[in-house]
Amino acid sequence: MTDSLTDLSEFHDDVRAVARDLLGNRFASPEWSAIAGAGWLGFEAGGDFDGADATFAEVAVVLREIGRAAADGRYSAVAVLAVGALGLLEPGRERDRLLRDTVSGACAPVFVTAGEQSRGQTHFRLEYGPGGAVLDGTASFVSGAPGADRLLVPAEGPDGTVVVVEVDPRAPGLVITEQPVLDETRSFGSVLAGGVRVAPESVWRFRGDARADLRHLEDRAAVAVACDSLGLSEAMLEATVAYAGAREQFGRKIGSFQAVKHACADMLVQVTVARRLVDAAVRSVVQREDDASVAASMAKSFVCAGAVDVAGKAMQLHGGMGYTWESGIHVYLKRATLNRALFGSPAVHRSRLAQRYRSGTA
């Protein structure tokens, strides 16, 4: 049977070309209206919402290019988690309104999940009293939280059912605190809800198994970070090979030295394997395969750890220039270092994979 994702390779090439043109040079900061105008926010939305009826595979193409350019912005937080969550919720007037506004770029909601692996658990609770529903809880290192227009908070109700609560970031009792991180190209914040009153129409239910859907969203987030790390690894490999082919030492191109050749070959091997793992993980997430979490963990652990090595080798092979602010390599190394920790460290994901073998489910 022909792979449907392979059939779309030409379309993905077009998306990739548009993304590189829009992102331009490294460290780009594209306008939100330009991102919305390119249709990136509506890839997974239906035609009724002016979306493209596409899949996470198309989002992954853009994520890879954003990593390649080390671009800032909140695209990943909105397109991967917020749009992904909205698509899993039961249709309704308020939910449909927010999805339509998100696709058009009029609103940039953020799904509140900590930058770690909680496997279907939530950090918030929704309690009901004489005055109505009240939201309590906290989450740290929420991607895009400081600039969010709306918050989508997964919360556990009194009966144990997980729902999603739409909250205004300026609501009384809600505190968003920006958290500085090593990578200055992205923003993160802690979200603290202390007795936030919630209107009935702001409580939305999942169409399927809520906890399974939360795990699916975590897998999406992990794969999204792997896509970003793959893109930055490719950028570092290309920049290093180009530099080695131009820089001369002792009357020769440094790319002719055996040690440099071996280092570049090691980088190429890392990137080649990373591409295969990311492709497999994206495919599993799109099709919601039973072992999607396994594919996500394999990609997240290998690609994000490898990206730190690739960026580090790029800095070394650029010599003294690699340690200057002008080279920009430090931006990629910081980004790769943060990616390695987001949504589960390599150790966390490898432990999960090892547990699979110990339990005999491999």
KAJO-V403137 format. One record per backbone hydrogen bond with DSSP energy under -1.0 kcal/mol. NH is the residue of the N-H (numbers start at 0). CO is the residue of the C=O. Records with the same first field share a line. If there is no record, write none. Layout:
# KAJO-V403137
NH->CO  CO
This chain:
# KAJO-V403137
6->2
8->5
11->7
12->8
13->9
14->10
15->11
16->12
17->13
18->14
19->15
20->16
21->17
22->18
23->19
26->68
34->30
35->31
36->32
37->33
38->35
39->34
48->45
49->46
50->45
51->41
52->44
53->42
57->54
58->54
59->55
60->56
61->57
62->58
63->59
64->60
65->61
66->62
67->63
68->64
70->65
71->27
77->73
78->74
79->75
81->76
82->77
84->80
85->81
86->82
87->84
89->204
95->91
96->92
97->93
98->94
99->95
100->96
101->97
102->98
103->99
105->100
106->100
109->149
111->151
112->110
114->139
115->113
124->135
125->155
126->133
128->131
131->128
133->126
134->195
135->124
136->192
137->122
138->190
141->188
143->186
144->141
147->144
148->107
150->166
151->109
152->164
154->162
155->123
156->160
159->156
162->154
163->203
164->152
165->201
166->150
170->167
173->170
174->191
176->189
178->187
188->141
189->176
190->138
191->174
192->136
193->172
195->134
197->132
201->198
202->199
203->163
206->87
212->208
213->209
214->210
215->211
216->212
217->213
218->214
219->215
220->216
221->217
222->218
223->219
224->220
225->221
226->222
227->223
228->224
229->225
230->226
231->227
232->228
233->229
234->230
235->231
236->232
237->233
238->234
239->235
240->236
241->237
242->238
243->239
244->240
245->242
246->242
248->251
251->248
253->246
254->243
255->252
256->253
260->256
261->257
262->258
263->259
264->260
265->261
266->262
267->263
268->264
269->265
270->266
271->267
272->268
273->269
274->270
275->271
276->272
277->273
278->274
279->275
280->276
281->277
282->278
283->279
284->280
285->281
286->282
288->283
291->288
294->290
295->291
296->292
297->293
298->294
299->295
300->296
301->297
302->298
303->299
304->300
305->301
306->302
307->303
308->304
309->305
310->306
311->307
312->308
313->309
314->310
315->311
316->312
317->313
318->315
322->319
323->320
332->328
333->329
334->330
335->331
336->332
337->333
338->334
339->335
340->337
341->337
348->344
349->345
350->346
351->347
352->348
353->349
354->350
355->351
356->352
357->353
358->354
360->355
